[in-house]
């Protein structure tokens, strides 16, 4: 089962990490509470919020909402994964842009030759690019190292 989320403006880091794990996550910085709830409701997403009031408004409307207690993205991510029963098999890392949530496209090395450092081009075969912001990803980039850090906190499937 795949999960999609809306993160409120206090959860920017969490939103980026969820995207790196492949989860469709909207990050809403400027919107009225009612507008946020409408988006969550309309798109059948789950709300991730640090605001108690927004959380209770969501619950009253029958919207799935998770009130996060932790200030730190690691604690927030761990709590989110547990709350939604997400395990390693649900994770599709390197499928979404951390900056804009768009699905990444596969690129051949020659297609990214102009934007990727030469040593990377020589040492990697698999590249991905964001259609929205043109950011190029490859195994071993910054997001990959972050991934290693937080794969340790993902519940394993036992296989
Ligand atoms: Zn992007």
Backbone and ligand atoms as CSV (ligand in chain L), in Angstrom:
chain,resi,resn,atom,element,x,y,z
A,1,UNK,N,N,0.833,-1.196,0.000
A,1,UNK,CA,C,0.000,0.000,0.000
A,1,UNK,C,C,0.870,1.249,0.000
A,2,UNK,N,N,0.525,2.192,-0.848
A,2,UNK,CA,C,1.347,3.393,-0.886
A,2,UNK,C,C,0.655,4.524,-0.127
A,3,UNK,N,N,1.462,5.341,0.512
A,3,UNK,CA,C,0.942,6.427,1.331
A,3,UNK,C,C,1.270,7.760,0.694
A,4,UNK,N,N,0.362,8.707,0.823
A,4,UNK,CA,C,0.671,10.062,0.381
A,4,UNK,C,C,0.294,11.027,1.507
A,5,UNK,N,N,1.066,12.095,1.581
A,5,UNK,CA,C,0.964,12.973,2.733
A,5,UNK,C,C,0.880,14.453,2.353
A,6,UNK,N,N,0.400,15.226,3.307
A,6,UNK,CA,C,0.559,16.672,3.282
A,6,UNK,C,C,1.271,17.044,4.577
A,7,UNK,N,N,2.400,17.743,4.450
A,7,UNK,CA,C,3.142,18.166,5.628
A,7,UNK,C,C,2.922,19.659,5.852
A,8,UNK,N,N,2.672,20.059,7.079
A,8,UNK,CA,C,2.472,21.486,7.340
A,8,UNK,C,C,3.812,22.228,7.338
A,9,UNK,N,N,3.742,23.550,7.461
A,9,UNK,CA,C,4.945,24.357,7.220
A,9,UNK,C,C,6.072,24.143,8.230
A,10,UNK,N,N,5.778,23.510,9.369
A,10,UNK,CA,C,6.827,23.240,10.349
A,10,UNK,C,C,7.570,21.937,10.047
A,11,UNK,N,N,7.146,21.237,8.997
A,11,UNK,CA,C,7.677,19.902,8.744
A,11,UNK,C,C,8.403,19.780,7.396
A,12,UNK,N,N,9.113,20.836,7.024
A,12,UNK,CA,C,9.820,20.846,5.746
A,12,UNK,C,C,10.861,19.745,5.613
A,13,UNK,N,N,11.631,19.539,6.673
A,13,UNK,CA,C,12.666,18.498,6.618
A,13,UNK,C,C,12.043,17.121,6.508
A,14,UNK,N,N,11.015,16.892,7.285
A,14,UNK,CA,C,10.323,15.599,7.237
A,14,UNK,C,C,9.784,15.345,5.829
A,15,UNK,N,N,9.211,16.372,5.211
A,15,UNK,CA,C,8.659,16.231,3.863
A,15,UNK,C,C,9.752,15.791,2.883
A,16,UNK,N,N,10.931,16.407,2.980
A,16,UNK,CA,C,12.038,16.044,2.085
A,16,UNK,C,C,12.475,14.596,2.273
A,17,UNK,N,N,12.542,14.167,3.525
A,17,UNK,CA,C,12.968,12.784,3.798
A,17,UNK,C,C,11.928,11.793,3.285
A,18,UNK,N,N,10.671,12.111,3.458
A,18,UNK,CA,C,9.616,11.208,2.972
A,18,UNK,C,C,9.684,11.080,1.450
A,19,UNK,N,N,9.964,12.183,0.771
A,19,UNK,CA,C,10.107,12.143,-0.687
A,19,UNK,C,C,11.288,11.284,-1.097
A,20,UNK,N,N,12.392,11.415,-0.358
A,20,UNK,CA,C,13.573,10.604,-0.670
A,20,UNK,C,C,13.283,9.121,-0.489
A,21,UNK,N,N,12.342,8.802,0.345
A,21,UNK,CA,C,11.935,7.407,0.534
A,21,UNK,C,C,10.843,7.014,-0.462
A,22,UNK,N,N,10.438,7.954,-1.316
A,22,UNK,CA,C,9.494,7.647,-2.386
A,22,UNK,C,C,8.048,8.007,-2.118
A,23,UNK,N,N,7.775,8.648,-0.997
A,23,UNK,CA,C,6.387,8.964,-0.667
A,23,UNK,C,C,5.958,10.331,-1.202
A,24,UNK,N,N,4.832,10.306,-1.887
A,24,UNK,CA,C,4.235,11.511,-2.447
A,24,UNK,C,C,3.852,12.443,-1.288
A,25,UNK,N,N,4.600,13.532,-1.148
A,25,UNK,CA,C,4.408,14.409,0.014
A,25,UNK,C,C,4.338,15.868,-0.399
A,26,UNK,N,N,3.194,16.481,-0.191
A,26,UNK,CA,C,3.072,17.911,-0.448
A,26,UNK,C,C,3.532,18.660,0.794
A,27,UNK,N,N,4.272,19.740,0.552
A,27,UNK,CA,C,4.725,20.572,1.666
A,27,UNK,C,C,4.074,21.931,1.491
A,28,UNK,N,N,3.186,22.250,2.397
A,28,UNK,CA,C,2.409,23.480,2.255
A,28,UNK,C,C,2.868,24.516,3.272
A,29,UNK,N,N,3.422,25.599,2.733
A,29,UNK,CA,C,3.943,26.640,3.622
A,29,UNK,C,C,2.952,27.772,3.836
A,30,UNK,N,N,2.281,28.135,2.744
A,30,UNK,CA,C,1.376,29.274,2.855
A,30,UNK,C,C,-0.033,28.861,2.466
A,31,UNK,N,N,-0.856,28.630,3.453
A,31,UNK,CA,C,-2.258,28.320,3.194
A,31,UNK,C,C,-3.016,28.452,4.505
A,32,UNK,N,N,-4.276,28.769,4.388
A,32,UNK,CA,C,-5.111,28.824,5.577
A,32,UNK,C,C,-5.429,27.397,6.013
A,33,UNK,N,N,-5.676,27.202,7.311
A,33,UNK,CA,C,-5.977,25.843,7.797
A,33,UNK,C,C,-7.078,25.153,6.987
A,34,UNK,N,N,-8.121,25.919,6.643
A,34,UNK,CA,C,-9.224,25.347,5.874
A,34,UNK,C,C,-8.786,24.874,4.490
A,35,UNK,N,N,-7.857,25.639,3.885
A,35,UNK,CA,C,-7.343,25.268,2.561
A,35,UNK,C,C,-6.502,23.994,2.645
A,36,UNK,N,N,-5.686,23.920,3.680
A,36,UNK,CA,C,-4.859,22.720,3.874
A,36,UNK,C,C,-5.754,21.487,4.009
A,37,UNK,N,N,-6.777,21.628,4.837
A,37,UNK,CA,C,-7.670,20.483,5.071
A,37,UNK,C,C,-8.403,20.082,3.793
A,38,UNK,N,N,-8.768,21.058,2.977
A,38,UNK,CA,C,-9.449,20.752,1.718
A,38,UNK,C,C,-8.558,19.949,0.777
A,39,UNK,N,N,-7.287,20.340,0.697
A,39,UNK,CA,C,-6.342,19.617,-0.164
A,39,UNK,C,C,-6.165,18.178,0.329
A,40,UNK,N,N,-5.969,18.049,1.634
A,40,UNK,CA,C,-5.780,16.714,2.224
A,40,UNK,C,C,-6.989,15.836,1.922
A,41,UNK,N,N,-8.169,16.416,2.118
A,41,UNK,CA,C,-9.431,15.703,1.930
A,41,UNK,C,C,-9.632,15.324,0.462
A,42,UNK,N,N,-9.490,16.312,-0.411
A,42,UNK,CA,C,-9.738,16.139,-1.842
A,42,UNK,C,C,-8.806,15.104,-2.468
A,43,UNK,N,N,-7.540,15.122,-2.052
A,43,UNK,CA,C,-6.543,14.241,-2.663
A,43,UNK,C,C,-6.343,12.962,-1.868
A,44,UNK,N,N,-7.191,12.766,-0.858
A,44,UNK,CA,C,-7.143,11.546,-0.024
A,44,UNK,C,C,-5.735,11.282,0.518
A,45,UNK,N,N,-5.154,12.342,1.049
A,45,UNK,CA,C,-3.837,12.214,1.656
A,45,UNK,C,C,-3.979,12.120,3.168
A,46,UNK,N,N,-2.859,11.913,3.848
A,46,UNK,CA,C,-2.854,11.972,5.301
A,46,UNK,C,C,-2.128,13.243,5.715
A,47,UNK,N,N,-2.662,13.899,6.718
A,47,UNK,CA,C,-2.054,15.137,7.198
A,47,UNK,C,C,-0.999,14.838,8.259
A,48,UNK,N,N,0.163,15.474,8.081
A,48,UNK,CA,C,1.203,15.420,9.104
A,48,UNK,C,C,1.340,16.839,9.639
A,49,UNK,N,N,1.125,16.998,10.926
A,49,UNK,CA,C,1.124,18.355,11.460
A,49,UNK,C,C,1.707,18.429,12.861
A,50,UNK,N,N,2.209,19.628,13.184
A,50,UNK,CA,C,2.695,19.912,14.533
A,50,UNK,C,C,1.665,20.765,15.278
A,51,UNK,N,N,0.584,21.125,14.581
A,51,UNK,CA,C,-0.414,22.017,15.183
A,51,UNK,C,C,-1.588,21.237,15.754
A,52,UNK,N,N,-1.726,21.315,17.060
A,52,UNK,CA,C,-2.799,20.589,17.733
A,52,UNK,C,C,-4.175,21.001,17.206
A,53,UNK,N,N,-4.349,22.313,16.972
A,53,UNK,CA,C,-5.644,22.807,16.544
A,53,UNK,C,C,-6.005,22.306,15.139
A,54,UNK,N,N,-5.004,22.349,14.239
A,54,UNK,CA,C,-5.230,21.864,12.873
A,54,UNK,C,C,-5.547,20.367,12.897
A,55,UNK,N,N,-4.817,19.654,13.738
A,55,UNK,CA,C,-5.039,18.222,13.889
A,55,UNK,C,C,-6.478,17.935,14.329
A,56,UNK,N,N,-6.948,18.655,15.342
A,56,UNK,CA,C,-8.303,18.353,15.822
A,56,UNK,C,C,-9.372,18.768,14.811
A,57,UNK,N,N,-9.105,19.842,14.059
A,57,UNK,CA,C,-10.039,20.216,12.982
A,57,UNK,C,C,-10.116,19.117,11.922
A,58,UNK,N,N,-8.951,18.544,11.612
A,58,UNK,CA,C,-8.907,17.464,10.617
A,58,UNK,C,C,-9.701,16.252,11.110
A,59,UNK,N,N,-9.441,15.884,12.336
A,59,UNK,CA,C,-10.117,14.709,12.913
A,59,UNK,C,C,-11.633,14.905,12.907
A,60,UNK,N,N,-12.066,16.127,13.239
A,60,UNK,CA,C,-13.507,16.422,13.239
A,60,UNK,C,C,-14.123,16.281,11.851
A,61,UNK,N,N,-13.331,16.557,10.823
A,61,UNK,CA,C,-13.835,16.418,9.451
A,61,UNK,C,C,-13.671,15.007,8.905
A,62,UNK,N,N,-13.158,14.107,9.753
A,62,UNK,CA,C,-12.975,12.729,9.313
A,62,UNK,C,C,-11.758,12.542,8.433
A,63,UNK,N,N,-10.802,13.472,8.544
A,63,UNK,CA,C,-9.573,13.406,7.748
A,63,UNK,C,C,-8.487,12.712,8.563
A,64,UNK,N,N,-7.754,11.827,7.925
A,64,UNK,CA,C,-6.667,11.149,8.614
A,64,UNK,C,C,-5.537,12.137,8.904
A,65,UNK,N,N,-5.226,12.264,10.171
A,65,UNK,CA,C,-4.231,13.239,10.586
A,65,UNK,C,C,-3.345,12.655,11.665
A,66,UNK,N,N,-2.072,13.024,11.606
A,66,UNK,CA,C,-1.129,12.560,12.612
A,66,UNK,C,C,-0.446,13.774,13.240
A,67,UNK,N,N,-0.608,13.918,14.528
A,67,UNK,CA,C,-0.009,15.025,15.271
A,67,UNK,C,C,1.379,14.624,15.752
A,68,UNK,N,N,2.389,15.313,15.227
A,68,UNK,CA,C,3.760,14.953,15.570
A,68,UNK,C,C,4.232,15.695,16.809
A,69,UNK,N,N,4.890,14.976,17.687
A,69,UNK,CA,C,5.340,15.555,18.952
A,69,UNK,C,C,6.800,15.996,18.884
A,70,UNK,N,N,7.594,15.269,18.109
A,70,UNK,CA,C,9.032,15.523,18.083
A,70,UNK,C,C,9.375,16.792,17.305
A,71,UNK,N,N,10.434,17.472,17.745
A,71,UNK,CA,C,10.958,18.648,17.043
A,71,UNK,C,C,11.971,18.274,15.981
A,72,UNK,N,N,12.456,17.049,16.059
A,72,UNK,CA,C,13.570,16.595,15.246
A,72,UNK,C,C,13.082,15.686,14.130
A,73,UNK,N,N,13.648,15.856,12.909
A,73,UNK,CA,C,13.113,15.077,11.779
A,73,UNK,C,C,13.277,13.574,11.959
A,74,UNK,N,N,14.320,13.156,12.668
A,74,UNK,CA,C,14.506,11.714,12.869
A,74,UNK,C,C,13.380,11.126,13.696
A,75,UNK,N,N,13.072,11.833,14.776
A,75,UNK,CA,C,11.966,11.395,15.624
A,75,UNK,C,C,10.641,11.453,14.878
A,76,UNK,N,N,10.483,12.509,14.073
A,76,UNK,CA,C,9.242,12.669,13.292
A,76,UNK,C,C,9.104,11.550,12.254
A,77,UNK,N,N,10.226,11.243,11.594
A,77,UNK,CA,C,10.187,10.209,10.561
A,77,UNK,C,C,9.882,8.845,11.175
A,78,UNK,N,N,10.542,8.565,12.261
A,78,UNK,CA,C,10.326,7.284,12.940
A,78,UNK,C,C,8.860,7.145,13.362
A,79,UNK,N,N,8.329,8.218,13.957
A,79,UNK,CA,C,6.930,8.188,14.411
A,79,UNK,C,C,5.974,8.008,13.237
A,80,UNK,N,N,6.275,8.692,12.118
A,80,UNK,CA,C,5.413,8.609,10.930
A,80,UNK,C,C,5.417,7.197,10.349
A,81,UNK,N,N,6.609,6.622,10.237
A,81,UNK,CA,C,6.712,5.267,9.678
A,81,UNK,C,C,5.942,4.272,10.543
A,82,UNK,N,N,6.051,4.445,11.845
A,82,UNK,CA,C,5.352,3.531,12.752
A,82,UNK,C,C,3.846,3.734,12.690
A,83,UNK,N,N,3.433,4.992,12.685
A,83,UNK,CA,C,2.004,5.314,12.695
A,83,UNK,C,C,1.282,4.742,11.465
A,84,UNK,N,N,1.965,4.765,10.324
A,84,UNK,CA,C,1.327,4.316,9.088
A,84,UNK,C,C,1.755,2.894,8.686
A,85,UNK,N,N,2.440,2.236,9.600
A,85,UNK,CA,C,2.823,0.843,9.363
A,85,UNK,C,C,3.726,0.663,8.160
A,86,UNK,N,N,4.588,1.637,7.914
A,86,UNK,CA,C,5.487,1.592,6.756
A,86,UNK,C,C,6.720,0.761,7.094
A,87,UNK,N,N,7.013,-0.183,6.211
A,87,UNK,CA,C,8.211,-1.004,6.399
A,87,UNK,C,C,9.101,-0.880,5.162
A,88,UNK,N,N,10.238,-1.577,5.197
A,88,UNK,CA,C,11.239,-1.446,4.127
A,88,UNK,C,C,10.651,-1.715,2.737
A,89,UNK,N,N,9.699,-2.633,2.640
A,89,UNK,CA,C,9.149,-2.981,1.312
A,89,UNK,C,C,8.301,-1.857,0.720
A,90,UNK,N,N,7.848,-0.929,1.538
A,90,UNK,CA,C,7.050,0.203,1.043
A,90,UNK,C,C,7.930,1.326,0.492
A,91,UNK,N,N,9.211,1.216,0.767
A,91,UNK,CA,C,10.114,2.319,0.440
A,91,UNK,C,C,10.693,2.182,-0.959
A,92,UNK,N,N,10.529,3.247,-1.733
A,92,UNK,CA,C,11.083,3.276,-3.093
A,92,UNK,C,C,12.000,4.482,-3.187
A,93,UNK,N,N,13.207,4.288,-2.691
A,93,UNK,CA,C,14.130,5.419,-2.655
A,93,UNK,C,C,14.571,5.791,-4.074
A,94,UNK,N,N,14.925,7.045,-4.247
A,94,UNK,CA,C,15.339,7.572,-5.556
A,94,UNK,C,C,14.249,7.474,-6.613
A,95,UNK,N,N,13.049,7.794,-6.243
A,95,UNK,CA,C,11.988,7.857,-7.234
A,95,UNK,C,C,11.391,9.262,-7.311
A,96,UNK,N,N,11.638,10.079,-6.292
A,96,UNK,CA,C,11.037,11.399,-6.214
A,96,UNK,C,C,12.072,12.466,-5.872
A,97,UNK,N,N,11.866,13.655,-6.395
A,97,UNK,CA,C,12.754,14.772,-6.071
A,97,UNK,C,C,12.462,15.271,-4.658
A,98,UNK,N,N,13.519,15.414,-3.867
A,98,UNK,CA,C,13.358,15.891,-2.493
A,98,UNK,C,C,12.884,17.338,-2.459
A,99,UNK,N,N,13.234,18.099,-3.500
A,99,UNK,CA,C,12.884,19.515,-3.524
A,99,UNK,C,C,11.463,19.776,-3.987
A,100,UNK,N,N,11.002,19.013,-4.997
A,100,UNK,CA,C,9.683,19.365,-5.543
A,100,UNK,C,C,8.691,18.213,-5.637
A,101,UNK,N,N,9.030,17.039,-5.162
A,101,UNK,CA,C,8.073,15.930,-5.075
A,101,UNK,C,C,7.757,15.292,-6.423
A,102,UNK,N,N,8.370,15.775,-7.502
A,102,UNK,CA,C,8.088,15.217,-8.829
A,102,UNK,C,C,8.761,13.854,-8.980
A,103,UNK,N,N,8.152,12.982,-9.783
A,103,UNK,CA,C,8.757,11.675,-10.052
A,103,UNK,C,C,9.971,11.841,-10.949
A,104,UNK,N,N,11.052,11.151,-10.608
A,104,UNK,CA,C,12.302,11.281,-11.354
A,104,UNK,C,C,12.298,10.417,-12.608
A,105,UNK,N,N,13.012,10.891,-13.626
A,105,UNK,CA,C,13.179,10.148,-14.862
A,105,UNK,C,C,14.569,9.527,-14.911
A,106,UNK,N,N,14.664,8.354,-15.535
A,106,UNK,CA,C,15.969,7.730,-15.752
A,106,UNK,C,C,16.694,8.490,-16.855
A,107,UNK,N,N,17.982,8.725,-16.648
A,107,UNK,CA,C,18.789,9.420,-17.648
A,107,UNK,C,C,20.052,8.624,-17.947
A,108,UNK,N,N,20.415,8.590,-19.215
A,108,UNK,CA,C,21.687,7.975,-19.597
A,108,UNK,C,C,22.816,8.941,-19.254
A,109,UNK,N,N,24.014,8.403,-18.987
A,109,UNK,CA,C,25.143,9.280,-18.624
A,109,UNK,C,C,25.349,10.430,-19.606
A,110,UNK,N,N,25.218,10.154,-20.933
A,110,UNK,CA,C,25.463,11.229,-21.894
A,110,UNK,C,C,24.418,12.349,-21.796
A,111,UNK,N,N,23.260,12.017,-21.265
A,111,UNK,CA,C,22.208,13.031,-21.140
A,111,UNK,C,C,22.447,14.002,-19.983
A,112,UNK,N,N,23.247,13.558,-19.023
A,112,UNK,CA,C,23.502,14.428,-17.871
A,112,UNK,C,C,24.950,14.918,-17.835
A,113,UNK,N,N,25.684,14.600,-18.905
A,113,UNK,CA,C,27.122,14.895,-18.942
A,113,UNK,C,C,27.450,16.363,-18.666
A,114,UNK,N,N,26.551,17.245,-19.077
A,114,UNK,CA,C,26.848,18.674,-18.926
A,114,UNK,C,C,26.619,19.202,-17.519
A,115,UNK,N,N,25.836,18.497,-16.735
A,115,UNK,CA,C,25.506,19.018,-15.399
A,115,UNK,C,C,26.113,18.213,-14.250
A,116,UNK,N,N,26.693,17.070,-14.570
A,116,UNK,CA,C,27.261,16.221,-13.520
A,116,UNK,C,C,28.787,16.334,-13.536
A,117,UNK,N,N,29.439,16.417,-12.369
A,117,UNK,CA,C,30.907,16.469,-12.346
A,117,UNK,C,C,31.509,15.258,-13.065
A,118,UNK,N,N,32.662,15.473,-13.718
A,118,UNK,CA,C,33.228,14.427,-14.563
A,118,UNK,C,C,33.557,13.135,-13.819
A,119,UNK,N,N,34.066,13.270,-12.595
A,119,UNK,CA,C,34.414,12.051,-11.848
A,119,UNK,C,C,33.180,11.213,-11.541
A,120,UNK,N,N,32.054,11.897,-11.371
A,120,UNK,CA,C,30.798,11.182,-11.115
A,120,UNK,C,C,30.357,10.445,-12.380
A,121,UNK,N,N,30.523,11.125,-13.503
A,121,UNK,CA,C,30.161,10.556,-14.796
A,121,UNK,C,C,30.979,9.281,-15.087
A,122,UNK,N,N,32.220,9.301,-14.663
A,122,UNK,CA,C,33.090,8.151,-14.921
A,122,UNK,C,C,32.836,6.997,-13.962
A,123,UNK,N,N,32.280,7.302,-12.804
A,123,UNK,CA,C,32.152,6.256,-11.785
A,123,UNK,C,C,30.715,5.773,-11.583
A,124,UNK,N,N,29.759,6.392,-12.282
A,124,UNK,CA,C,28.352,5.981,-12.118
A,124,UNK,C,C,27.691,5.730,-13.466
A,125,UNK,N,N,26.756,4.779,-13.452
A,125,UNK,CA,C,26.051,4.453,-14.701
A,125,UNK,C,C,24.593,4.858,-14.663
A,126,UNK,N,N,24.049,4.961,-13.451
A,126,UNK,CA,C,22.614,5.189,-13.326
A,126,UNK,C,C,22.313,6.580,-12.778
A,127,UNK,N,N,21.622,7.344,-13.595
A,127,UNK,CA,C,21.276,8.702,-13.200
A,127,UNK,C,C,19.773,8.907,-13.279
A,128,UNK,N,N,19.307,9.818,-12.450
A,128,UNK,CA,C,17.897,10.186,-12.444
A,128,UNK,C,C,17.815,11.696,-12.456
A,129,UNK,N,N,16.757,12.206,-13.107
A,129,UNK,CA,C,16.623,13.655,-13.167
A,129,UNK,C,C,15.193,14.081,-12.881
A,130,UNK,N,N,15.086,15.219,-12.201
A,130,UNK,CA,C,13.764,15.767,-11.888
A,130,UNK,C,C,13.254,16.580,-13.085
A,131,UNK,N,N,12.043,16.287,-13.551
A,131,UNK,CA,C,11.493,17.030,-14.687
A,131,UNK,C,C,11.102,18.458,-14.315
A,132,UNK,N,N,10.938,18.721,-13.051
A,132,UNK,CA,C,10.502,20.051,-12.618
A,132,UNK,C,C,11.669,21.005,-12.388
A,133,UNK,N,N,12.709,20.548,-11.681
A,133,UNK,CA,C,13.810,21.466,-11.348
A,133,UNK,C,C,15.133,21.072,-12.006
A,134,UNK,N,N,15.139,19.953,-12.759
A,134,UNK,CA,C,16.324,19.480,-13.480
A,134,UNK,C,C,17.448,18.939,-12.584
A,135,UNK,N,N,17.203,18.859,-11.285
A,135,UNK,CA,C,18.226,18.319,-10.397
A,135,UNK,C,C,18.524,16.866,-10.771
A,136,UNK,N,N,19.822,16.530,-10.778
A,136,UNK,CA,C,20.236,15.170,-11.137
A,136,UNK,C,C,20.644,14.403,-9.878
A,137,UNK,N,N,20.172,13.184,-9.807
A,137,UNK,CA,C,20.489,12.312,-8.676
A,137,UNK,C,C,21.283,11.112,-9.177
A,138,UNK,N,N,22.184,10.635,-8.347
A,138,UNK,CA,C,22.873,9.376,-8.641
A,138,UNK,C,C,23.204,8.736,-7.306
A,139,UNK,N,N,23.414,7.443,-7.351
A,139,UNK,CA,C,23.765,6.733,-6.126
A,139,UNK,C,C,25.065,7.299,-5.583
A,140,UNK,N,N,25.071,7.616,-4.322
A,140,UNK,CA,C,26.277,8.185,-3.742
A,140,UNK,C,C,26.173,9.685,-3.554
A,141,UNK,N,N,25.081,10.261,-4.010
A,141,UNK,CA,C,24.877,11.681,-3.750
A,141,UNK,C,C,24.441,11.880,-2.307
A,142,UNK,N,N,24.407,13.093,-1.918
A,142,UNK,CA,C,23.995,13.485,-0.578
A,142,UNK,C,C,22.725,12.773,-0.107
A,143,UNK,N,N,21.664,12.756,-0.929
A,143,UNK,CA,C,20.443,12.070,-0.486
A,143,UNK,C,C,20.677,10.601,-0.151
A,144,UNK,N,N,21.600,9.962,-0.893
A,144,UNK,CA,C,21.863,8.551,-0.641
A,144,UNK,C,C,22.476,8.342,0.732
A,145,UNK,N,N,23.354,9.254,1.120
A,145,UNK,CA,C,23.972,9.131,2.446
A,145,UNK,C,C,22.933,9.352,3.536
A,146,UNK,N,N,22.040,10.302,3.301
A,146,UNK,CA,C,20.960,10.531,4.256
A,146,UNK,C,C,20.133,9.260,4.387
A,147,UNK,N,N,19.895,8.667,3.234
A,147,UNK,CA,C,19.095,7.444,3.192
A,147,UNK,C,C,19.692,6.362,4.081
A,148,UNK,N,N,20.995,6.187,3.973
A,148,UNK,CA,C,21.667,5.181,4.798
A,148,UNK,C,C,21.416,5.451,6.269
A,149,UNK,N,N,21.464,6.725,6.629
A,149,UNK,CA,C,21.243,7.089,8.020
A,149,UNK,C,C,19.862,6.676,8.484
A,150,UNK,N,N,18.853,6.978,7.655
A,150,UNK,CA,C,17.547,6.691,8.196
A,150,UNK,C,C,16.979,5.329,7.844
A,151,UNK,N,N,17.681,4.579,7.006
A,151,UNK,CA,C,17.224,3.202,6.795
A,151,UNK,C,C,17.356,2.412,8.094
A,152,UNK,N,N,18.270,2.861,8.941
A,152,UNK,CA,C,18.434,2.229,10.248
A,152,UNK,C,C,17.226,2.344,11.143
A,153,UNK,N,N,16.359,3.329,10.881
A,153,UNK,CA,C,15.195,3.502,11.755
A,153,UNK,C,C,13.912,2.987,11.120
A,154,UNK,N,N,14.028,2.422,9.892
A,154,UNK,CA,C,12.856,1.845,9.245
A,154,UNK,C,C,12.650,0.431,9.759
A,155,UNK,N,N,11.433,0.109,10.191
A,155,UNK,CA,C,11.183,-1.268,10.638
A,155,UNK,C,C,11.460,-2.244,9.495
A,156,UNK,N,N,12.153,-3.321,9.764
A,156,UNK,CA,C,12.473,-4.265,8.689
A,156,UNK,C,C,11.340,-5.278,8.516
A,157,UNK,N,N,11.308,-5.880,7.336
A,157,UNK,CA,C,10.257,-6.859,7.041
A,157,UNK,C,C,10.633,-8.248,7.534
A,158,UNK,N,N,11.845,-8.379,7.982
A,158,UNK,CA,C,12.317,-9.666,8.424
A,158,UNK,C,C,12.778,-10.547,7.273
A,159,UNK,N,N,13.071,-9.899,6.136
A,159,UNK,CA,C,13.660,-10.687,5.040
A,159,UNK,C,C,14.831,-9.963,4.395
L,1,ZN,ZN,ZN,12.906,18.719,-8.460
